[in-house]
Amino acid sequence: MRETNHHFSRIAHKYRDLRTIDLALLSIIKKKLENLTEIEAADVGCGAGRYDLILFQYLRERLSLNCIDCNGDMLNELMKYST
């Protein structure tokens, strides 16, 4: 676990650029959530938040999201990305 955490700490600053967004998955998520008026969710293993900002842009004030990741550097990147 320590090696994995160290690996993600090393690449946290460029992780969003290394990974692509699965548009098919995003489309499925949007379709499943489109008729809900209030959404409370958790993104466990959120990493640098690749999907989180996109979901916030789509769902706006309907979404209350808790982002959880065991790597603090990834969470720091998420904070930079989302503000």
PyMOL Python script that loads the backbone (N, CA, C, O; Angstrom):
from pymol import cmd

cmd.read_pdbstr("""\
ATOM      1  N   MET A   1       0.825  -1.192   0.000  1.00  0.00           N
ATOM      2  CA  MET A   1       0.000   0.000   0.000  1.00  0.00           C
ATOM      3  C   MET A   1       0.868   1.255   0.000  1.00  0.00           C
ATOM      4  O   MET A   1       0.546   2.238  -0.667  1.00  0.00           O
ATOM      5  N   ARG A   2       1.947   1.219   0.735  1.00  0.00           N
ATOM      6  CA  ARG A   2       2.835   2.378   0.826  1.00  0.00           C
ATOM      7  C   ARG A   2       3.442   2.718  -0.539  1.00  0.00           C
ATOM      8  O   ARG A   2       3.568   3.890  -0.892  1.00  0.00           O
ATOM      9  N   GLU A   3       3.819   1.679  -1.308  1.00  0.00           N
ATOM     10  CA  GLU A   3       4.394   1.911  -2.636  1.00  0.00           C
ATOM     11  C   GLU A   3       3.370   2.537  -3.571  1.00  0.00           C
ATOM     12  O   GLU A   3       3.694   3.443  -4.338  1.00  0.00           O
ATOM     13  N   THR A   4       2.145   2.057  -3.505  1.00  0.00           N
ATOM     14  CA  THR A   4       1.078   2.607  -4.338  1.00  0.00           C
ATOM     15  C   THR A   4       0.816   4.059  -3.979  1.00  0.00           C
ATOM     16  O   THR A   4       0.681   4.905  -4.863  1.00  0.00           O
ATOM     17  N   ASN A   5       0.744   4.350  -2.698  1.00  0.00           N
ATOM     18  CA  ASN A   5       0.518   5.717  -2.246  1.00  0.00           C
ATOM     19  C   ASN A   5       1.649   6.631  -2.721  1.00  0.00           C
ATOM     20  O   ASN A   5       1.402   7.752  -3.168  1.00  0.00           O
ATOM     21  N   HIS A   6       2.881   6.152  -2.622  1.00  0.00           N
ATOM     22  CA  HIS A   6       4.036   6.933  -3.071  1.00  0.00           C
ATOM     23  C   HIS A   6       3.957   7.187  -4.581  1.00  0.00           C
ATOM     24  O   HIS A   6       4.240   8.290  -5.047  1.00  0.00           O
ATOM     25  N   HIS A   7       3.574   6.166  -5.329  1.00  0.00           N
ATOM     26  CA  HIS A   7       3.435   6.301  -6.784  1.00  0.00           C
ATOM     27  C   HIS A   7       2.441   7.406  -7.128  1.00  0.00           C
ATOM     28  O   HIS A   7       2.735   8.278  -7.946  1.00  0.00           O
ATOM     29  N   PHE A   8       1.262   7.369  -6.503  1.00  0.00           N
ATOM     30  CA  PHE A   8       0.245   8.371  -6.817  1.00  0.00           C
ATOM     31  C   PHE A   8       0.640   9.760  -6.319  1.00  0.00           C
ATOM     32  O   PHE A   8       0.245  10.760  -6.919  1.00  0.00           O
ATOM     33  N   SER A   9       1.394   9.837  -5.259  1.00  0.00           N
ATOM     34  CA  SER A   9       1.910  11.135  -4.812  1.00  0.00           C
ATOM     35  C   SER A   9       2.859  11.724  -5.855  1.00  0.00           C
ATOM     36  O   SER A   9       2.848  12.929  -6.108  1.00  0.00           O
ATOM     37  N   ARG A  10       3.680  10.862  -6.456  1.00  0.00           N
ATOM     38  CA  ARG A  10       4.633  11.330  -7.470  1.00  0.00           C
ATOM     39  C   ARG A  10       3.938  11.850  -8.725  1.00  0.00           C
ATOM     40  O   ARG A  10       4.406  12.811  -9.335  1.00  0.00           O
ATOM     41  N   ILE A  11       2.833  11.229  -9.115  1.00  0.00           N
ATOM     42  CA  ILE A  11       2.184  11.612 -10.374  1.00  0.00           C
ATOM     43  C   ILE A  11       0.945  12.485 -10.182  1.00  0.00           C
ATOM     44  O   ILE A  11       0.296  12.846 -11.163  1.00  0.00           O
ATOM     45  N   ALA A  12       0.609  12.825  -8.963  1.00  0.00           N
ATOM     46  CA  ALA A  12      -0.634  13.562  -8.686  1.00  0.00           C
ATOM     47  C   ALA A  12      -0.754  14.829  -9.526  1.00  0.00           C
ATOM     48  O   ALA A  12      -1.833  15.133 -10.035  1.00  0.00           O
ATOM     49  N   HIS A  13       0.333  15.563  -9.674  1.00  0.00           N
ATOM     50  CA  HIS A  13       0.287  16.845 -10.385  1.00  0.00           C
ATOM     51  C   HIS A  13      -0.004  16.697 -11.878  1.00  0.00           C
ATOM     52  O   HIS A  13      -0.414  17.663 -12.521  1.00  0.00           O
ATOM     53  N   LYS A  14       0.201  15.510 -12.436  1.00  0.00           N
ATOM     54  CA  LYS A  14      -0.055  15.314 -13.865  1.00  0.00           C
ATOM     55  C   LYS A  14      -1.075  14.209 -14.139  1.00  0.00           C
ATOM     56  O   LYS A  14      -1.312  13.859 -15.296  1.00  0.00           O
ATOM     57  N   TYR A  15      -1.675  13.663 -13.093  1.00  0.00           N
ATOM     58  CA  TYR A  15      -2.576  12.517 -13.235  1.00  0.00           C
ATOM     59  C   TYR A  15      -3.733  12.804 -14.183  1.00  0.00           C
ATOM     60  O   TYR A  15      -4.070  11.972 -15.026  1.00  0.00           O
ATOM     61  N   ARG A  16      -4.341  13.978 -14.049  1.00  0.00           N
ATOM     62  CA  ARG A  16      -5.489  14.330 -14.882  1.00  0.00           C
ATOM     63  C   ARG A  16      -5.113  14.316 -16.363  1.00  0.00           C
ATOM     64  O   ARG A  16      -5.941  13.978 -17.209  1.00  0.00           O
ATOM     65  N   ASP A  17      -3.871  14.681 -16.677  1.00  0.00           N
ATOM     66  CA  ASP A  17      -3.409  14.688 -18.065  1.00  0.00           C
ATOM     67  C   ASP A  17      -3.037  13.293 -18.566  1.00  0.00           C
ATOM     68  O   ASP A  17      -3.053  13.041 -19.770  1.00  0.00           O
ATOM     69  N   LEU A  18      -2.706  12.397 -17.655  1.00  0.00           N
ATOM     70  CA  LEU A  18      -2.311  11.042 -18.039  1.00  0.00           C
ATOM     71  C   LEU A  18      -3.510  10.149 -18.331  1.00  0.00           C
ATOM     72  O   LEU A  18      -3.421   9.236 -19.152  1.00  0.00           O
ATOM     73  N   ARG A  19      -4.612  10.405 -17.673  1.00  0.00           N
ATOM     74  CA  ARG A  19      -5.801   9.562 -17.803  1.00  0.00           C
ATOM     75  C   ARG A  19      -6.839  10.252 -18.678  1.00  0.00           C
ATOM     76  O   ARG A  19      -6.933  11.480 -18.692  1.00  0.00           O
ATOM     77  N   THR A  20      -7.602   9.470 -19.395  1.00  0.00           N
ATOM     78  CA  THR A  20      -8.673  10.036 -20.209  1.00  0.00           C
ATOM     79  C   THR A  20     -10.008   9.820 -19.516  1.00  0.00           C
ATOM     80  O   THR A  20     -10.150   8.950 -18.657  1.00  0.00           O
ATOM     81  N   ILE A  21     -10.962  10.613 -19.902  1.00  0.00           N
ATOM     82  CA  ILE A  21     -12.306  10.480 -19.345  1.00  0.00           C
ATOM     83  C   ILE A  21     -13.089   9.527 -20.232  1.00  0.00           C
ATOM     84  O   ILE A  21     -13.107   9.683 -21.453  1.00  0.00           O
ATOM     85  N   ASP A  22     -13.727   8.552 -19.630  1.00  0.00           N
ATOM     86  CA  ASP A  22     -14.545   7.583 -20.343  1.00  0.00           C
ATOM     87  C   ASP A  22     -15.898   8.232 -20.622  1.00  0.00           C
ATOM     88  O   ASP A  22     -16.766   8.269 -19.749  1.00  0.00           O
ATOM     89  N   LEU A  23     -16.075   8.741 -21.834  1.00  0.00           N
ATOM     90  CA  LEU A  23     -17.298   9.466 -22.176  1.00  0.00           C
ATOM     91  C   LEU A  23     -18.532   8.567 -22.140  1.00  0.00           C
ATOM     92  O   LEU A  23     -19.624   9.031 -21.812  1.00  0.00           O
ATOM     93  N   ALA A  24     -18.370   7.292 -22.473  1.00  0.00           N
ATOM     94  CA  ALA A  24     -19.506   6.368 -22.418  1.00  0.00           C
ATOM     95  C   ALA A  24     -19.976   6.197 -20.975  1.00  0.00           C
ATOM     96  O   ALA A  24     -21.178   6.199 -20.709  1.00  0.00           O
ATOM     97  N   LEU A  25     -19.039   6.051 -20.052  1.00  0.00           N
ATOM     98  CA  LEU A  25     -19.387   5.929 -18.638  1.00  0.00           C
ATOM     99  C   LEU A  25     -20.054   7.207 -18.143  1.00  0.00           C
ATOM    100  O   LEU A  25     -21.054   7.147 -17.426  1.00  0.00           O
ATOM    101  N   LEU A  26     -19.516   8.345 -18.513  1.00  0.00           N
ATOM    102  CA  LEU A  26     -20.085   9.623 -18.106  1.00  0.00           C
ATOM    103  C   LEU A  26     -21.511   9.777 -18.629  1.00  0.00           C
ATOM    104  O   LEU A  26     -22.378  10.291 -17.923  1.00  0.00           O
ATOM    105  N   SER A  27     -21.753   9.345 -19.833  1.00  0.00           N
ATOM    106  CA  SER A  27     -23.090   9.395 -20.420  1.00  0.00           C
ATOM    107  C   SER A  27     -24.070   8.522 -19.640  1.00  0.00           C
ATOM    108  O   SER A  27     -25.213   8.921 -19.412  1.00  0.00           O
ATOM    109  N   ILE A  28     -23.630   7.342 -19.233  1.00  0.00           N
ATOM    110  CA  ILE A  28     -24.478   6.443 -18.437  1.00  0.00           C
ATOM    111  C   ILE A  28     -24.808   7.079 -17.091  1.00  0.00           C
ATOM    112  O   ILE A  28     -25.957   7.046 -16.652  1.00  0.00           O
ATOM    113  N   ILE A  29     -23.810   7.655 -16.441  1.00  0.00           N
ATOM    114  CA  ILE A  29     -24.028   8.296 -15.138  1.00  0.00           C
ATOM    115  C   ILE A  29     -25.023   9.440 -15.273  1.00  0.00           C
ATOM    116  O   ILE A  29     -25.955   9.551 -14.476  1.00  0.00           O
ATOM    117  N   LYS A  30     -24.834  10.287 -16.271  1.00  0.00           N
ATOM    118  CA  LYS A  30     -25.748  11.416 -16.482  1.00  0.00           C
ATOM    119  C   LYS A  30     -27.173  10.934 -16.714  1.00  0.00           C
ATOM    120  O   LYS A  30     -28.118  11.492 -16.157  1.00  0.00           O
ATOM    121  N   LYS A  31     -27.328   9.905 -17.530  1.00  0.00           N
ATOM    122  CA  LYS A  31     -28.663   9.374 -17.839  1.00  0.00           C
ATOM    123  C   LYS A  31     -29.342   8.842 -16.583  1.00  0.00           C
ATOM    124  O   LYS A  31     -30.532   9.079 -16.374  1.00  0.00           O
ATOM    125  N   LYS A  32     -28.598   8.125 -15.746  1.00  0.00           N
ATOM    126  CA  LYS A  32     -29.163   7.559 -14.520  1.00  0.00           C
ATOM    127  C   LYS A  32     -29.594   8.648 -13.538  1.00  0.00           C
ATOM    128  O   LYS A  32     -30.525   8.444 -12.759  1.00  0.00           O
ATOM    129  N   LEU A  33     -28.927   9.796 -13.568  1.00  0.00           N
ATOM    130  CA  LEU A  33     -29.174  10.849 -12.581  1.00  0.00           C
ATOM    131  C   LEU A  33     -30.054  11.986 -13.086  1.00  0.00           C
ATOM    132  O   LEU A  33     -30.431  12.860 -12.306  1.00  0.00           O
ATOM    133  N   GLU A  34     -30.388  11.992 -14.372  1.00  0.00           N
ATOM    134  CA  GLU A  34     -31.032  13.161 -14.962  1.00  0.00           C
ATOM    135  C   GLU A  34     -32.377  13.537 -14.346  1.00  0.00           C
ATOM    136  O   GLU A  34     -32.724  14.718 -14.347  1.00  0.00           O
ATOM    137  N   ASN A  35     -33.136  12.602 -13.829  1.00  0.00           N
ATOM    138  CA  ASN A  35     -34.462  12.914 -13.287  1.00  0.00           C
ATOM    139  C   ASN A  35     -34.477  13.121 -11.775  1.00  0.00           C
ATOM    140  O   ASN A  35     -35.533  13.385 -11.200  1.00  0.00           O
ATOM    141  N   LEU A  36     -33.340  13.007 -11.134  1.00  0.00           N
ATOM    142  CA  LEU A  36     -33.280  13.198  -9.685  1.00  0.00           C
ATOM    143  C   LEU A  36     -33.149  14.682  -9.357  1.00  0.00           C
ATOM    144  O   LEU A  36     -32.396  15.407 -10.008  1.00  0.00           O
ATOM    145  N   THR A  37     -33.889  15.127  -8.338  1.00  0.00           N
ATOM    146  CA  THR A  37     -33.831  16.544  -7.972  1.00  0.00           C
ATOM    147  C   THR A  37     -32.746  16.831  -6.949  1.00  0.00           C
ATOM    148  O   THR A  37     -32.194  17.931  -6.928  1.00  0.00           O
ATOM    149  N   GLU A  38     -32.431  15.861  -6.101  1.00  0.00           N
ATOM    150  CA  GLU A  38     -31.363  16.002  -5.111  1.00  0.00           C
ATOM    151  C   GLU A  38     -30.513  14.742  -5.121  1.00  0.00           C
ATOM    152  O   GLU A  38     -31.031  13.627  -5.081  1.00  0.00           O
ATOM    153  N   ILE A  39     -29.216  14.933  -5.174  1.00  0.00           N
ATOM    154  CA  ILE A  39     -28.302  13.800  -5.236  1.00  0.00           C
ATOM    155  C   ILE A  39     -27.230  13.978  -4.171  1.00  0.00           C
ATOM    156  O   ILE A  39     -26.503  14.972  -4.170  1.00  0.00           O
ATOM    157  N   GLU A  40     -27.136  13.019  -3.272  1.00  0.00           N
ATOM    158  CA  GLU A  40     -26.058  12.971  -2.286  1.00  0.00           C
ATOM    159  C   GLU A  40     -25.213  11.758  -2.629  1.00  0.00           C
ATOM    160  O   GLU A  40     -25.717  10.636  -2.680  1.00  0.00           O
ATOM    161  N   ALA A  41     -23.935  11.981  -2.861  1.00  0.00           N
ATOM    162  CA  ALA A  41     -23.084  10.891  -3.326  1.00  0.00           C
ATOM    163  C   ALA A  41     -21.677  11.027  -2.770  1.00  0.00           C
ATOM    164  O   ALA A  41     -21.291  12.064  -2.231  1.00  0.00           O
ATOM    165  N   ALA A  42     -20.926   9.947  -2.921  1.00  0.00           N
ATOM    166  CA  ALA A  42     -19.507   9.945  -2.562  1.00  0.00           C
ATOM    167  C   ALA A  42     -18.729   9.377  -3.738  1.00  0.00           C
ATOM    168  O   ALA A  42     -19.127   8.375  -4.333  1.00  0.00           O
ATOM    169  N   ASP A  43     -17.635  10.013  -4.063  1.00  0.00           N
ATOM    170  CA  ASP A  43     -16.709   9.492  -5.060  1.00  0.00           C
ATOM    171  C   ASP A  43     -15.534   8.915  -4.284  1.00  0.00           C
ATOM    172  O   ASP A  43     -14.607   9.633  -3.910  1.00  0.00           O
ATOM    173  N   VAL A  44     -15.586   7.613  -4.047  1.00  0.00           N
ATOM    174  CA  VAL A  44     -14.548   6.930  -3.274  1.00  0.00           C
ATOM    175  C   VAL A  44     -13.427   6.544  -4.236  1.00  0.00           C
ATOM    176  O   VAL A  44     -13.649   5.847  -5.227  1.00  0.00           O
ATOM    177  N   GLY A  45     -12.228   7.008  -3.925  1.00  0.00           N
ATOM    178  CA  GLY A  45     -11.106   6.819  -4.840  1.00  0.00           C
ATOM    179  C   GLY A  45     -11.139   7.872  -5.935  1.00  0.00           C
ATOM    180  O   GLY A  45     -10.830   7.589  -7.093  1.00  0.00           O
ATOM    181  N   CYS A  46     -11.515   9.078  -5.563  1.00  0.00           N
ATOM    182  CA  CYS A  46     -11.728  10.164  -6.529  1.00  0.00           C
ATOM    183  C   CYS A  46     -10.460  10.600  -7.239  1.00  0.00           C
ATOM    184  O   CYS A  46     -10.525  11.212  -8.306  1.00  0.00           O
ATOM    185  N   GLY A  47      -9.305  10.292  -6.660  1.00  0.00           N
ATOM    186  CA  GLY A  47      -8.062  10.736  -7.278  1.00  0.00           C
ATOM    187  C   GLY A  47      -8.028  12.246  -7.378  1.00  0.00           C
ATOM    188  O   GLY A  47      -8.319  12.950  -6.411  1.00  0.00           O
ATOM    189  N   ALA A  48      -7.669  12.741  -8.555  1.00  0.00           N
ATOM    190  CA  ALA A  48      -7.570  14.184  -8.777  1.00  0.00           C
ATOM    191  C   ALA A  48      -8.886  14.785  -9.254  1.00  0.00           C
ATOM    192  O   ALA A  48      -8.933  15.957  -9.626  1.00  0.00           O
ATOM    193  N   GLY A  49      -9.954  13.992  -9.246  1.00  0.00           N
ATOM    194  CA  GLY A  49     -11.284  14.521  -9.546  1.00  0.00           C
ATOM    195  C   GLY A  49     -11.629  14.662 -11.016  1.00  0.00           C
ATOM    196  O   GLY A  49     -12.339  15.592 -11.399  1.00  0.00           O
ATOM    197  N   ARG A  50     -11.137  13.750 -11.844  1.00  0.00           N
ATOM    198  CA  ARG A  50     -11.411  13.825 -13.290  1.00  0.00           C
ATOM    199  C   ARG A  50     -12.893  13.973 -13.584  1.00  0.00           C
ATOM    200  O   ARG A  50     -13.287  14.804 -14.403  1.00  0.00           O
ATOM    201  N   TYR A  51     -13.706  13.180 -12.929  1.00  0.00           N
ATOM    202  CA  TYR A  51     -15.136  13.171 -13.224  1.00  0.00           C
ATOM    203  C   TYR A  51     -15.928  14.171 -12.390  1.00  0.00           C
ATOM    204  O   TYR A  51     -17.009  14.596 -12.798  1.00  0.00           O
ATOM    205  N   ASP A  52     -15.416  14.542 -11.253  1.00  0.00           N
ATOM    206  CA  ASP A  52     -16.190  15.334 -10.304  1.00  0.00           C
ATOM    207  C   ASP A  52     -16.609  16.695 -10.844  1.00  0.00           C
ATOM    208  O   ASP A  52     -17.773  17.071 -10.712  1.00  0.00           O
ATOM    209  N   LEU A  53     -15.697  17.433 -11.442  1.00  0.00           N
ATOM    210  CA  LEU A  53     -16.040  18.757 -11.955  1.00  0.00           C
ATOM    211  C   LEU A  53     -17.044  18.654 -13.098  1.00  0.00           C
ATOM    212  O   LEU A  53     -17.961  19.469 -13.199  1.00  0.00           O
ATOM    213  N   ILE A  54     -16.874  17.667 -13.947  1.00  0.00           N
ATOM    214  CA  ILE A  54     -17.811  17.473 -15.059  1.00  0.00           C
ATOM    215  C   ILE A  54     -19.211  17.184 -14.524  1.00  0.00           C
ATOM    216  O   ILE A  54     -20.195  17.736 -15.017  1.00  0.00           O
ATOM    217  N   LEU A  55     -19.298  16.321 -13.518  1.00  0.00           N
ATOM    218  CA  LEU A  55     -20.606  16.026 -12.931  1.00  0.00           C
ATOM    219  C   LEU A  55     -21.206  17.257 -12.264  1.00  0.00           C
ATOM    220  O   LEU A  55     -22.412  17.488 -12.357  1.00  0.00           O
ATOM    221  N   PHE A  56     -20.375  18.044 -11.595  1.00  0.00           N
ATOM    222  CA  PHE A  56     -20.874  19.280 -10.987  1.00  0.00           C
ATOM    223  C   PHE A  56     -21.387  20.243 -12.052  1.00  0.00           C
ATOM    224  O   PHE A  56     -22.415  20.890 -11.849  1.00  0.00           O
ATOM    225  N   GLN A  57     -20.704  20.349 -13.163  1.00  0.00           N
ATOM    226  CA  GLN A  57     -21.150  21.244 -14.229  1.00  0.00           C
ATOM    227  C   GLN A  57     -22.491  20.792 -14.787  1.00  0.00           C
ATOM    228  O   GLN A  57     -23.328  21.622 -15.142  1.00  0.00           O
ATOM    229  N   TYR A  58     -22.698  19.505 -14.865  1.00  0.00           N
ATOM    230  CA  TYR A  58     -23.943  18.964 -15.408  1.00  0.00           C
ATOM    231  C   TYR A  58     -25.081  19.017 -14.392  1.00  0.00           C
ATOM    232  O   TYR A  58     -26.197  19.412 -14.732  1.00  0.00           O
ATOM    233  N   LEU A  59     -24.809  18.626 -13.158  1.00  0.00           N
ATOM    234  CA  LEU A  59     -25.868  18.484 -12.154  1.00  0.00           C
ATOM    235  C   LEU A  59     -26.085  19.745 -11.319  1.00  0.00           C
ATOM    236  O   LEU A  59     -27.126  19.894 -10.679  1.00  0.00           O
ATOM    237  N   ARG A  60     -25.124  20.634 -11.322  1.00  0.00           N
ATOM    238  CA  ARG A  60     -25.182  21.914 -10.615  1.00  0.00           C
ATOM    239  C   ARG A  60     -25.577  21.750  -9.158  1.00  0.00           C
ATOM    240  O   ARG A  60     -25.032  20.901  -8.453  1.00  0.00           O
ATOM    241  N   GLU A  61     -26.523  22.560  -8.708  1.00  0.00           N
ATOM    242  CA  GLU A  61     -26.872  22.580  -7.278  1.00  0.00           C
ATOM    243  C   GLU A  61     -27.613  21.328  -6.811  1.00  0.00           C
ATOM    244  O   GLU A  61     -27.866  21.177  -5.616  1.00  0.00           O
ATOM    245  N   ARG A  62     -27.962  20.437  -7.722  1.00  0.00           N
ATOM    246  CA  ARG A  62     -28.639  19.194  -7.312  1.00  0.00           C
ATOM    247  C   ARG A  62     -27.683  18.211  -6.646  1.00  0.00           C
ATOM    248  O   ARG A  62     -28.130  17.279  -5.978  1.00  0.00           O
ATOM    249  N   LEU A  63     -26.384  18.401  -6.815  1.00  0.00           N
ATOM    250  CA  LEU A  63     -25.391  17.429  -6.362  1.00  0.00           C
ATOM    251  C   LEU A  63     -24.661  17.879  -5.102  1.00  0.00           C
ATOM    252  O   LEU A  63     -24.093  18.970  -5.045  1.00  0.00           O
ATOM    253  N   SER A  64     -24.691  17.017  -4.104  1.00  0.00           N
ATOM    254  CA  SER A  64     -23.850  17.160  -2.917  1.00  0.00           C
ATOM    255  C   SER A  64     -22.891  15.972  -2.945  1.00  0.00           C
ATOM    256  O   SER A  64     -23.313  14.825  -2.792  1.00  0.00           O
ATOM    257  N   LEU A  65     -21.608  16.246  -3.138  1.00  0.00           N
ATOM    258  CA  LEU A  65     -20.640  15.178  -3.372  1.00  0.00           C
ATOM    259  C   LEU A  65     -19.502  15.237  -2.370  1.00  0.00           C
ATOM    260  O   LEU A  65     -18.894  16.287  -2.163  1.00  0.00           O
ATOM    261  N   ASN A  66     -19.221  14.107  -1.756  1.00  0.00           N
ATOM    262  CA  ASN A  66     -18.058  13.953  -0.883  1.00  0.00           C
ATOM    263  C   ASN A  66     -16.991  13.207  -1.669  1.00  0.00           C
ATOM    264  O   ASN A  66     -17.221  12.093  -2.140  1.00  0.00           O
ATOM    265  N   CYS A  67     -15.830  13.821  -1.809  1.00  0.00           N
ATOM    266  CA  CYS A  67     -14.720  13.209  -2.535  1.00  0.00           C
ATOM    267  C   CYS A  67     -13.760  12.587  -1.529  1.00  0.00           C
ATOM    268  O   CYS A  67     -13.283  13.254  -0.611  1.00  0.00           O
ATOM    269  N   ILE A  68     -13.486  11.300  -1.715  1.00  0.00           N
ATOM    270  CA  ILE A  68     -12.676  10.545  -0.767  1.00  0.00           C
ATOM    271  C   ILE A  68     -11.529   9.869  -1.515  1.00  0.00           C
ATOM    272  O   ILE A  68     -11.741   9.201  -2.527  1.00  0.00           O
ATOM    273  N   ASP A  69     -10.323  10.051  -1.007  1.00  0.00           N
ATOM    274  CA  ASP A  69      -9.165   9.359  -1.559  1.00  0.00           C
ATOM    275  C   ASP A  69      -8.144   9.196  -0.445  1.00  0.00           C
ATOM    276  O   ASP A  69      -8.020  10.074   0.409  1.00  0.00           O
ATOM    277  N   CYS A  70      -7.420   8.101  -0.439  1.00  0.00           N
ATOM    278  CA  CYS A  70      -6.435   7.868   0.621  1.00  0.00           C
ATOM    279  C   CYS A  70      -5.132   8.620   0.367  1.00  0.00           C
ATOM    280  O   CYS A  70      -4.243   8.618   1.219  1.00  0.00           O
ATOM    281  N   ASN A  71      -5.008   9.262  -0.796  1.00  0.00           N
ATOM    282  CA  ASN A  71      -3.784   9.986  -1.112  1.00  0.00           C
ATOM    283  C   ASN A  71      -4.020  11.495  -1.007  1.00  0.00           C
ATOM    284  O   ASN A  71      -4.786  12.071  -1.779  1.00  0.00           O
ATOM    285  N   GLY A  72      -3.359  12.112  -0.054  1.00  0.00           N
ATOM    286  CA  GLY A  72      -3.515  13.542   0.182  1.00  0.00           C
ATOM    287  C   GLY A  72      -3.088  14.408  -0.993  1.00  0.00           C
ATOM    288  O   GLY A  72      -3.682  15.459  -1.233  1.00  0.00           O
ATOM    289  N   ASP A  73      -2.061  13.979  -1.731  1.00  0.00           N
ATOM    290  CA  ASP A  73      -1.613  14.756  -2.887  1.00  0.00           C
ATOM    291  C   ASP A  73      -2.669  14.775  -3.986  1.00  0.00           C
ATOM    292  O   ASP A  73      -2.859  15.790  -4.656  1.00  0.00           O
ATOM    293  N   MET A  74      -3.350  13.658  -4.168  1.00  0.00           N
ATOM    294  CA  MET A  74      -4.442  13.618  -5.146  1.00  0.00           C
ATOM    295  C   MET A  74      -5.566  14.558  -4.716  1.00  0.00           C
ATOM    296  O   MET A  74      -6.119  15.286  -5.540  1.00  0.00           O
ATOM    297  N   LEU A  75      -5.901  14.542  -3.436  1.00  0.00           N
ATOM    298  CA  LEU A  75      -6.946  15.440  -2.942  1.00  0.00           C
ATOM    299  C   LEU A  75      -6.535  16.902  -3.097  1.00  0.00           C
ATOM    300  O   LEU A  75      -7.376  17.748  -3.399  1.00  0.00           O
ATOM    301  N   ASN A  76      -5.264  17.209  -2.897  1.00  0.00           N
ATOM    302  CA  ASN A  76      -4.782  18.577  -3.116  1.00  0.00           C
ATOM    303  C   ASN A  76      -4.959  18.995  -4.573  1.00  0.00           C
ATOM    304  O   ASN A  76      -5.341  20.131  -4.853  1.00  0.00           O
ATOM    305  N   GLU A  77      -4.683  18.079  -5.498  1.00  0.00           N
ATOM    306  CA  GLU A  77      -4.887  18.374  -6.921  1.00  0.00           C
ATOM    307  C   GLU A  77      -6.363  18.598  -7.218  1.00  0.00           C
ATOM    308  O   GLU A  77      -6.719  19.478  -8.001  1.00  0.00           O
ATOM    309  N   LEU A  78      -7.210  17.808  -6.598  1.00  0.00           N
ATOM    310  CA  LEU A  78      -8.654  17.998  -6.764  1.00  0.00           C
ATOM    311  C   LEU A  78      -9.067  19.385  -6.290  1.00  0.00           C
ATOM    312  O   LEU A  78      -9.853  20.062  -6.953  1.00  0.00           O
ATOM    313  N   MET A  79      -8.546  19.804  -5.158  1.00  0.00           N
ATOM    314  CA  MET A  79      -8.877  21.133  -4.630  1.00  0.00           C
ATOM    315  C   MET A  79      -8.413  22.229  -5.598  1.00  0.00           C
ATOM    316  O   MET A  79      -9.143  23.191  -5.839  1.00  0.00           O
ATOM    317  N   LYS A  80      -7.216  22.089  -6.144  1.00  0.00           N
ATOM    318  CA  LYS A  80      -6.715  23.084  -7.111  1.00  0.00           C
ATOM    319  C   LYS A  80      -7.588  23.110  -8.361  1.00  0.00           C
ATOM    320  O   LYS A  80      -7.897  24.177  -8.892  1.00  0.00           O
ATOM    321  N   TYR A  81      -7.978  21.936  -8.821  1.00  0.00           N
ATOM    322  CA  TYR A  81      -8.752  21.769 -10.046  1.00  0.00           C
ATOM    323  C   TYR A  81     -10.163  22.315  -9.893  1.00  0.00           C
ATOM    324  O   TYR A  81     -10.726  22.859 -10.843  1.00  0.00           O
ATOM    325  N   SER A  82     -10.732  22.175  -8.712  1.00  0.00           N
ATOM    326  CA  SER A  82     -12.144  22.520  -8.526  1.00  0.00           C
ATOM    327  C   SER A  82     -12.373  23.955  -8.068  1.00  0.00           C
ATOM    328  O   SER A  82     -13.520  24.393  -7.984  1.00  0.00           O
ATOM    329  N   THR A  83     -11.312  24.695  -7.770  1.00  0.00           N
ATOM    330  CA  THR A  83     -11.519  26.078  -7.324  1.00  0.00           C
ATOM    331  C   THR A  83     -11.042  27.079  -8.349  1.00  0.00           C
ATOM    332  O   THR A  83     -11.145  28.285  -8.129  1.00  0.00           O
TER     333      THR A  83
END
""", "prot")
cmd.dss("prot")
cmd.show_as("cartoon", "prot")
cmd.util.cbc("prot")
cmd.orient("prot")
